[in-house]
């Protein structure tokens, strides 16, 4: 069993005022007056946020590195080459018209936690036993470029750099072009730490409903993401008889209803969605020639997910035939369900206990960069509540008190690595 100091006073002190100020500063880049955040990856707003983060890293003496997919790393090299490397952070990109805390909170929290342990080391005079790195991953959200988790996926080797740089947005701009445009196409090698801790808002109601203030993920759901195109024939909506229409959007409508039926058939352990729909030529008086659906299937059970995929394949063909159109699957991205690191979970649990809080055991249905990184290193996602369980919406909010608690627990976990570089060894 991992052991932590039992008194909260022995843990690092987080500068609450500085943390909340940093959160306000980064929220200015793409933030709206109604709480909305529109900071798509590799956009001008993302460049501004990245510049802000790089300036902070350099100001406190971190070594800043950027890799070819634009992942940003700020290294605190103070324990020697043989010491373990502990990574923490998240992502600065947002959903369109999303919230301010998803991702960005984890980056700011990492900065605040690093400041806290630096201060604690100075106060105690101990010799640090671990090095640290703050990370900002590229394209976690997958809103502008698909697939999501692109930067961490390149870092793990799941995607080749060539594949990632060639991804294009709806305007035809590639990842490589966008990186060059904002000046964040780096040359540094991939970074595989000895452990990764990502702090995030929950984005679900479970903590709030249970009256808990802290949770950690021990397992994540698998996913299958399809980009499917129905292919019809463009025609005038006025004179073209209904029987002669080859309406791609009609097929899409049929399938969207079928996807909900598949979810109902699969039970509570299956989620389905079409979160994005692209219609061409997208004119009010033209029968759509093409409808592209971005489909997601999610489950924590491999058999349920595989069965849902088979149903999807059958019903996409049926929907195409019913609408008298063709179809093609243009991309499939899959992520297997799996566990996160049990030792890091125990460390989170005991650090929270030292601050007087229980740890709620949770599963992750959505993706996180720490989940992608679990393929190559010890990894954990820790969570603080979202008010109302809201995420990806302008009303997304986590109270200042809960945000501060998350940073305090993160800093406490990092402090344990400062004290014991062999913490995760068998």
C-alpha positions as CSV (number, residue, x, y, z in Angstrom):
1,X,0.0,0.0,0.0
2,X,1.3,3.4,-0.9
3,X,1.7,5.7,2.1
4,X,1.3,9.5,2.2
5,X,1.8,11.9,5.1
6,X,-1.3,12.0,7.2
7,X,-1.4,15.7,8.0
8,X,-2.8,18.1,5.4
9,X,-0.4,20.8,6.7
10,X,2.5,18.6,5.4
11,X,1.3,18.8,1.9
12,X,2.2,21.7,-0.5
13,X,0.3,25.0,-0.2
14,X,-1.4,26.1,-3.4
15,X,-1.7,29.8,-4.1
16,X,-5.4,30.0,-4.6
17,X,-5.4,33.6,-5.8
18,X,-2.7,32.9,-8.4
19,X,-4.5,29.8,-9.6
20,X,-7.8,31.5,-10.2
21,X,-6.1,34.5,-11.8
22,X,-4.4,32.2,-14.3
23,X,-7.7,30.5,-15.1
24,X,-9.2,33.9,-15.9
25,X,-6.2,34.9,-18.0
26,X,-6.3,31.8,-20.2
27,X,-10.2,32.1,-20.5
28,X,-9.7,35.4,-22.4
29,X,-8.4,33.6,-25.5
30,X,-11.6,32.6,-27.3
31,X,-13.9,33.3,-24.3
32,X,-17.3,34.9,-24.7
33,X,-19.3,37.1,-22.3
34,X,-21.8,34.3,-21.7
35,X,-19.1,31.9,-20.5
36,X,-18.7,30.2,-23.9
37,X,-15.3,29.1,-25.1
38,X,-14.5,28.9,-28.8
39,X,-10.8,27.9,-29.0
40,X,-10.5,25.3,-31.8
41,X,-7.2,23.5,-32.0
42,X,-4.5,25.3,-34.0
43,X,-6.7,28.4,-34.4
44,X,-5.6,32.0,-33.7
45,X,-7.2,31.7,-30.3
46,X,-5.3,28.5,-29.6
47,X,-2.0,30.2,-30.7
48,X,-2.7,33.0,-28.1
49,X,-3.3,30.5,-25.4
50,X,-0.2,28.5,-26.3
51,X,1.9,31.7,-26.3
52,X,0.5,32.5,-22.8
53,X,1.4,29.0,-21.6
54,X,4.9,29.1,-23.1
55,X,5.6,32.5,-21.5
56,X,4.6,31.1,-18.1
57,X,6.8,28.1,-18.5
58,X,9.8,30.2,-19.5
59,X,9.1,32.7,-16.7
60,X,9.4,30.1,-13.9
61,X,12.4,28.4,-15.6
62,X,10.9,25.3,-17.3
63,X,12.6,24.0,-20.4
64,X,10.0,24.4,-23.2
65,X,9.9,21.8,-26.0
66,X,7.4,21.4,-28.9
67,X,7.1,18.2,-30.9
68,X,6.2,17.9,-34.6
69,X,2.5,17.5,-33.9
70,X,2.5,20.7,-31.7
71,X,2.4,19.0,-28.3
72,X,3.9,21.5,-25.7
73,X,6.1,20.2,-22.9
74,X,7.5,22.3,-20.0
75,X,10.2,20.3,-18.2
76,X,11.3,20.9,-14.6
77,X,14.7,19.3,-14.6
78,X,16.0,19.3,-11.1
79,X,16.5,15.6,-10.0
80,X,19.1,14.3,-12.5
81,X,18.9,12.2,-15.6
82,X,18.2,8.9,-13.7
83,X,15.2,10.2,-11.8
84,X,11.7,9.3,-12.9
85,X,9.8,11.8,-15.1
86,X,6.2,12.6,-13.9
87,X,3.9,14.3,-16.4
88,X,0.8,16.3,-15.6
89,X,-1.5,18.6,-17.7
90,X,-4.3,18.3,-20.3
91,X,-5.3,20.4,-23.3
92,X,-6.1,24.0,-24.2
93,X,-8.3,23.4,-27.3
94,X,-12.1,23.5,-26.8
95,X,-15.3,22.5,-28.5
96,X,-17.1,25.1,-30.7
97,X,-19.2,27.1,-28.3
98,X,-18.0,24.9,-25.5
99,X,-17.0,25.6,-21.9
100,X,-14.0,27.2,-20.2
101,X,-12.9,24.5,-17.9
102,X,-12.8,21.3,-20.0
103,X,-9.1,20.7,-20.6
104,X,-7.8,24.2,-19.8
105,X,-8.4,23.7,-16.1
106,X,-6.1,20.7,-16.2
107,X,-3.3,22.7,-17.8
108,X,-3.7,25.6,-15.4
109,X,-3.9,23.1,-12.4
110,X,-0.7,21.5,-13.5
111,X,1.0,24.9,-13.6
112,X,-0.3,25.7,-10.1
113,X,0.7,22.3,-8.7
114,X,4.3,22.7,-10.1
115,X,4.5,26.2,-8.4
116,X,3.3,24.6,-5.1
117,X,5.9,21.9,-5.1
118,X,8.7,24.2,-6.1
119,X,7.8,26.4,-3.1
120,X,7.6,23.3,-0.8
121,X,11.1,22.1,-2.0
122,X,12.5,25.6,-1.3
123,X,10.9,25.6,2.2
124,X,12.0,22.1,3.2
125,X,15.4,22.0,1.5
126,X,14.8,18.4,0.3
127,X,16.6,17.0,-2.7
128,X,13.9,16.3,-5.3
129,X,13.7,12.7,-6.3
130,X,11.7,13.1,-9.6
131,X,11.6,15.4,-12.6
132,X,8.3,16.9,-13.9
133,X,6.8,18.0,-17.1
134,X,3.7,20.1,-17.8
135,X,1.9,19.1,-21.0
136,X,-0.6,20.7,-23.4
137,X,-1.7,18.1,-25.9
138,X,-2.8,19.0,-29.5
139,X,-6.3,18.3,-30.8
140,X,-7.7,16.4,-27.8
141,X,-11.3,17.5,-28.7
142,X,-11.3,16.3,-32.3
143,X,-13.7,19.2,-33.1
144,X,-11.7,20.7,-36.0
145,X,-9.6,17.7,-37.0
146,X,-10.5,14.0,-36.7
147,X,-9.7,11.8,-34.9
148,X,-9.7,13.2,-31.4
149,X,-6.7,12.6,-29.0
150,X,-4.5,13.2,-32.1
151,X,-1.5,14.7,-30.3
152,X,-1.3,12.1,-27.6
153,X,-2.0,9.4,-30.3
154,X,1.1,10.5,-32.2
155,X,3.1,10.5,-28.9
156,X,2.1,6.9,-28.2
157,X,2.7,5.7,-31.7
158,X,-1.0,4.9,-32.3
159,X,-0.9,7.4,-35.2
160,X,2.0,8.1,-37.5
161,X,3.1,11.7,-37.8
162,X,2.4,11.7,-41.5
163,X,-1.2,10.5,-40.9
164,X,-1.7,13.2,-38.3
165,X,-0.3,16.1,-40.3
166,X,-2.4,15.2,-43.3
167,X,-5.8,15.4,-41.4
168,X,-7.9,18.2,-42.9
169,X,-10.7,20.4,-41.4
170,X,-13.9,21.3,-43.1
171,X,-12.2,24.1,-45.0
172,X,-9.5,21.8,-46.4
173,X,-6.7,23.1,-44.1
174,X,-4.4,20.3,-43.0
175,X,-3.0,19.9,-39.5
176,X,0.5,20.5,-40.9
177,X,-0.6,23.7,-42.6
178,X,-2.3,24.9,-39.4
179,X,0.7,24.2,-37.2
180,X,3.0,26.2,-39.5
181,X,0.5,29.0,-39.7
182,X,0.5,29.5,-35.9
183,X,4.2,28.7,-35.4
184,X,3.9,25.5,-33.4
185,X,5.4,22.9,-35.7
186,X,8.3,21.7,-33.4
187,X,11.1,19.2,-33.8
188,X,11.4,17.7,-30.3
189,X,11.1,13.9,-29.8
190,X,8.2,12.1,-28.3
191,X,8.0,12.1,-24.5
192,X,7.0,9.0,-22.6
193,X,7.0,9.7,-18.8
194,X,7.2,7.2,-16.0
195,X,3.7,8.3,-14.9
196,X,1.0,10.7,-16.1
197,X,-1.7,12.4,-13.9
198,X,-4.4,14.4,-15.7
199,X,-6.8,16.5,-13.6
200,X,-10.1,17.3,-15.3
201,X,-13.6,18.4,-14.5
202,X,-15.9,15.4,-14.4
203,X,-18.4,16.4,-17.1
204,X,-21.0,14.1,-15.6
205,X,-23.3,14.3,-12.6
206,X,-22.1,11.4,-10.5
207,X,-19.9,13.2,-8.0
208,X,-22.4,15.9,-7.5
209,X,-25.3,13.5,-7.0
210,X,-23.3,11.5,-4.5
211,X,-22.3,14.6,-2.6
212,X,-18.6,13.9,-3.2
213,X,-15.9,16.4,-4.2
214,X,-13.3,14.2,-5.7
215,X,-13.1,11.1,-7.9
216,X,-10.6,9.0,-9.9
217,X,-11.1,6.9,-13.0
218,X,-10.1,3.3,-12.7
219,X,-11.5,2.1,-16.1
220,X,-12.4,3.7,-19.4
221,X,-15.0,2.7,-22.0
222,X,-14.1,1.6,-25.5
223,X,-15.4,3.4,-28.6
224,X,-15.9,2.9,-32.3
225,X,-16.2,6.1,-34.4
226,X,-17.4,6.0,-38.0
227,X,-17.4,8.6,-40.7
228,X,-20.1,7.5,-43.0
229,X,-21.3,9.1,-46.2
230,X,-24.7,8.5,-47.9
231,X,-24.4,9.3,-51.6
232,X,-27.5,10.4,-53.5
233,X,-28.2,12.6,-56.5
234,X,-28.5,16.4,-56.5
235,X,-31.8,17.7,-57.9
236,X,-34.3,20.6,-57.6
237,X,-36.7,20.2,-54.7
238,X,-39.5,21.8,-56.7
239,X,-40.0,19.9,-59.9
240,X,-38.3,16.6,-59.0
241,X,-41.0,14.0,-58.2
242,X,-40.8,12.5,-54.7
243,X,-40.5,9.0,-56.2
244,X,-37.5,10.0,-58.3
245,X,-35.5,11.6,-55.5
246,X,-32.3,10.1,-54.3
247,X,-32.0,12.0,-51.0
248,X,-28.8,11.4,-49.0
249,X,-30.1,13.4,-46.1
250,X,-33.2,11.2,-45.9
251,X,-31.0,8.1,-45.4
252,X,-29.1,10.0,-42.7
253,X,-32.4,10.7,-40.9
254,X,-33.4,7.1,-41.1
255,X,-30.0,6.0,-39.6
256,X,-30.0,8.6,-36.8
257,X,-33.3,7.1,-35.6
258,X,-31.9,3.6,-35.9
259,X,-28.8,4.5,-33.8
260,X,-31.0,5.5,-31.0
261,X,-32.8,2.2,-31.3
262,X,-29.5,0.4,-31.2
263,X,-28.7,2.2,-27.9
264,X,-32.1,1.2,-26.4
265,X,-31.4,-2.4,-27.4
266,X,-28.0,-2.4,-25.9
267,X,-29.0,-1.1,-22.5
268,X,-27.3,1.4,-20.1
269,X,-23.8,0.2,-21.1
270,X,-24.1,1.4,-24.7
271,X,-24.1,5.0,-25.9
272,X,-24.6,6.1,-29.5
273,X,-24.6,9.4,-31.2
274,X,-24.4,11.4,-34.4
275,X,-22.7,14.6,-33.2
276,X,-21.9,16.1,-36.6
277,X,-23.6,16.1,-39.9
278,X,-22.2,17.5,-43.2
279,X,-24.7,18.0,-46.0
280,X,-23.8,18.9,-49.6
281,X,-24.6,21.1,-51.4
282,X,-26.6,22.3,-48.4
283,X,-28.9,24.6,-50.3
284,X,-32.6,25.1,-49.3
285,X,-34.0,24.1,-52.7
286,X,-31.6,21.3,-53.6
287,X,-32.1,17.6,-52.8
288,X,-28.9,16.7,-50.9
289,X,-26.4,14.7,-52.9
290,X,-24.3,13.8,-49.9
291,X,-24.7,13.5,-46.2
292,X,-21.7,12.7,-44.0
293,X,-22.4,11.4,-40.5
294,X,-19.9,11.4,-37.6
295,X,-21.1,8.3,-35.6
296,X,-20.0,7.2,-32.2
297,X,-20.6,3.9,-30.4
298,X,-19.3,3.7,-26.8
299,X,-19.4,0.8,-24.3
300,X,-17.3,-0.6,-21.5
301,X,-18.1,-4.1,-22.7
302,X,-16.3,-5.5,-25.8
303,X,-19.1,-7.8,-26.8
304,X,-21.8,-5.1,-26.5
305,X,-19.6,-2.8,-28.6
306,X,-19.0,-5.4,-31.3
307,X,-22.7,-6.3,-31.4
308,X,-23.6,-2.6,-31.8
309,X,-21.1,-2.3,-34.7
310,X,-22.7,-5.3,-36.5
311,X,-26.1,-3.7,-36.1
312,X,-24.8,-0.4,-37.4
313,X,-23.4,-2.1,-40.5
314,X,-26.7,-3.8,-41.2
315,X,-28.8,-0.8,-40.7
316,X,-26.7,1.6,-42.7
317,X,-27.2,-0.7,-45.7
318,X,-31.0,-0.9,-44.9
319,X,-31.3,2.9,-44.6
320,X,-29.4,3.4,-47.9
321,X,-31.7,1.0,-49.7
322,X,-34.8,2.6,-48.2
323,X,-33.8,6.0,-49.4
324,X,-32.5,4.6,-52.8
325,X,-29.0,6.0,-52.3
326,X,-25.5,4.6,-52.0
327,X,-23.1,4.8,-49.1
328,X,-19.4,4.4,-48.1
329,X,-17.6,4.2,-44.9
330,X,-14.8,6.8,-45.1
331,X,-13.0,6.3,-41.7
332,X,-13.2,4.1,-38.6
333,X,-11.4,4.9,-35.4
334,X,-11.5,2.4,-32.5
335,X,-10.4,2.5,-28.9
336,X,-10.5,-0.5,-26.6
337,X,-11.9,-0.4,-23.1
338,X,-9.3,-0.9,-20.3
339,X,-8.0,0.0,-16.9
340,X,-6.0,2.9,-15.6
341,X,-3.1,2.5,-13.2
342,X,-4.1,1.0,-9.8
343,X,-1.0,2.3,-8.0
344,X,-1.7,5.9,-9.1
345,X,-5.3,5.4,-8.1
346,X,-4.2,4.4,-4.6
347,X,-1.9,7.4,-4.4
348,X,-4.8,9.7,-5.3
349,X,-7.1,8.0,-2.8
350,X,-4.6,8.4,0.1
351,X,-3.7,12.0,-0.9
352,X,-7.3,13.0,-0.9
353,X,-7.8,11.3,2.5
354,X,-4.9,13.3,3.9
355,X,-7.0,16.4,3.0
356,X,-10.2,14.9,4.5
357,X,-11.9,13.7,1.3
358,X,-13.1,10.4,0.0
359,X,-12.3,9.3,-3.5
360,X,-15.2,8.1,-5.7
361,X,-14.4,5.3,-8.1
362,X,-15.5,6.3,-11.6
363,X,-15.4,5.0,-15.2
364,X,-14.6,7.3,-18.1
365,X,-17.1,7.2,-21.0
366,X,-15.4,10.0,-22.9
367,X,-11.8,10.1,-24.0
368,X,-8.9,11.8,-22.3
369,X,-5.2,12.1,-23.4
370,X,-4.3,10.2,-20.3
371,X,-6.4,7.3,-21.6
372,X,-4.5,7.3,-24.9
373,X,-1.2,7.4,-22.9
374,X,-2.2,4.4,-20.8
375,X,-0.9,2.3,-23.7
376,X,2.7,3.3,-23.0
377,X,2.9,4.5,-19.3
378,X,1.2,4.5,-15.9
379,X,-1.7,6.8,-16.3
380,X,-4.6,8.2,-14.2
381,X,-7.4,10.8,-14.6
382,X,-8.6,12.5,-11.4
383,X,-11.8,14.5,-11.3
384,X,-13.6,17.3,-9.5
385,X,-17.3,17.9,-10.0
386,X,-19.1,19.8,-12.8
387,X,-22.1,21.7,-11.6
388,X,-25.1,19.9,-13.0
389,X,-22.8,17.5,-14.8
390,X,-22.5,20.0,-17.7
391,X,-19.7,19.9,-20.2
392,X,-19.2,21.1,-23.8
393,X,-21.6,24.0,-23.1
394,X,-21.2,27.6,-22.2
395,X,-22.8,27.0,-18.8
396,X,-20.1,24.4,-17.9
397,X,-18.8,25.3,-14.4
398,X,-16.8,24.0,-11.5
399,X,-16.8,26.0,-8.3
400,X,-13.6,27.8,-7.3
401,X,-13.5,25.7,-4.1
402,X,-13.6,22.4,-6.0
403,X,-11.1,23.6,-8.6
404,X,-8.7,24.5,-5.7
405,X,-9.2,21.1,-4.1
406,X,-8.3,19.3,-7.3
407,X,-5.0,21.3,-7.5
408,X,-4.3,20.6,-3.8
409,X,-4.7,16.8,-4.4
410,X,-2.6,17.0,-7.6
411,X,0.1,18.9,-5.9
412,X,0.1,16.4,-3.0
413,X,0.6,13.5,-5.4
414,X,3.5,15.3,-7.2
415,X,5.0,16.1,-3.8
416,X,5.1,12.3,-3.0
417,X,7.2,11.8,-6.1
418,X,9.5,14.6,-4.9
419,X,10.1,12.7,-1.7
420,X,10.3,9.2,-3.2
421,X,11.5,8.6,-6.7
422,X,10.9,4.8,-6.3
423,X,7.3,5.3,-5.4
424,X,6.0,3.2,-8.3
425,X,8.6,0.5,-8.4
426,X,7.6,-3.0,-7.7
